[in-house]
Each structure stands twice: as structure tokens, then as C-alpha cells.
Amino acid sequence: MKNVTIYSTPTCHFCHATKEFFKEHNIIFTDYNVSEDSARRDEMIQKSGQMGVPVIFVDNEMVMGFDELKLRKLLEIKN
């Protein structure tokens, strides 16, 4: 099983879409709300070099934004 982490905010449409995609495909993930957790926000900025969300990690692979094709490939989800 892959280790999946998303750095998100409650008001981000693409964050919601990403988490719905994970749920639809039974992907277990850790969600960090960077609007409330400054330590995780700083961690996200250090790793990604940006403040935009979502920032997603599948194991050590970073995905910026809701890139469904890249997520499908990394998570080995067939169409």
C-alpha cells in the first residue's frame, strides 16, 4: 500500500476533488489542514516551494494540484 498525504485547506475546491477521488478509489490518505496547522504549512512550503494547495505526496513523489492522470499512474488506478 502506498503512503498518501495531502496538504489542504477547507475552502479549496481542488483539495475537495482530490479527497473525493481518493475516497472513490478506496485510497487511505493523511490530510493536513494547513490553514490551521502552521507547522504542517511550513513543512509543505519547505517541501514544495509554494503556498498553493493541494500538495500531494504518494510515497516520495510530489503532485502539485489535482492532477488526476498523474495520481492514477502513481496509485496504479486503471480507468
C-alpha positions in Angstrom: 0.0 0.0 0.0 1.2 3.5 -0.9 1.7 6.2 1.7 -0.5 9.1 0.6 -0.5 12.6 2.2 -2.4 15.7 1.1 -1.8 19.2 2.4 -5.1 21.1 2.0 -7.5 23.8 3.2 -11.2 23.5 3.8 -12.1 26.1 1.2 -10.0 24.7 -1.7 -12.2 23.2 -4.4 -9.3 21.1 -5.9 -8.5 19.8 -2.4 -12.1 18.5 -2.1 -11.9 17.0 -5.5 -8.7 15.2 -4.7 -10.1 13.8 -1.5 -13.2 12.6 -3.2 -11.1 10.9 -5.9 -9.2 9.1 -3.1 -12.4 8.0 -1.4 -13.9 6.8 -4.7 -10.9 4.6 -5.2 -10.6 3.5 -1.6 -7.2 5.2 -1.1 -6.2 5.7 2.5 -4.7 9.1 3.0 -3.5 11.5 5.6 -4.9 15.0 5.4 -3.1 18.0 6.9 -5.2 21.2 7.1 -2.5 23.8 6.6 -4.9 26.7 7.3 -5.0 25.6 11.0 -1.6 23.8 11.4 1.2 26.2 10.9 3.9 23.5 11.4 2.4 21.5 8.6 2.0 24.6 6.4 5.8 25.4 6.9 6.6 21.7 6.1 4.5 21.9 2.9 6.2 25.2 1.8 9.6 23.7 2.5 8.9 20.6 0.5 7.0 22.2 -2.4 8.5 25.7 -2.5 5.0 27.2 -2.7 1.9 28.1 -0.7 -0.7 26.7 -3.1 -2.8 23.7 -2.2 -3.3 20.8 -2.7 0.2 19.4 -2.4 0.0 15.7 -2.5 2.6 13.0 -1.8 2.4 9.4 -3.0 5.3 7.8 -1.2 8.1 10.3 -2.1 6.5 11.6 -5.4 5.1 15.1 -5.2 1.9 16.1 -7.1 1.0 19.8 -7.3 -2.7 20.4 -7.6 -5.3 17.8 -8.6 -3.5 16.0 -11.4 -5.8 13.0 -11.9 -3.7 11.4 -14.6 -0.5 11.5 -12.5 -2.4 10.3 -9.4 -3.9 7.4 -11.4 -0.4 6.4 -12.6 1.3 6.7 -9.1 -1.6 4.9 -7.4 -1.9 2.3 -10.2 -5.6 3.0 -10.7 -6.9 1.8 -14.0 -9.6 3.7 -15.9 
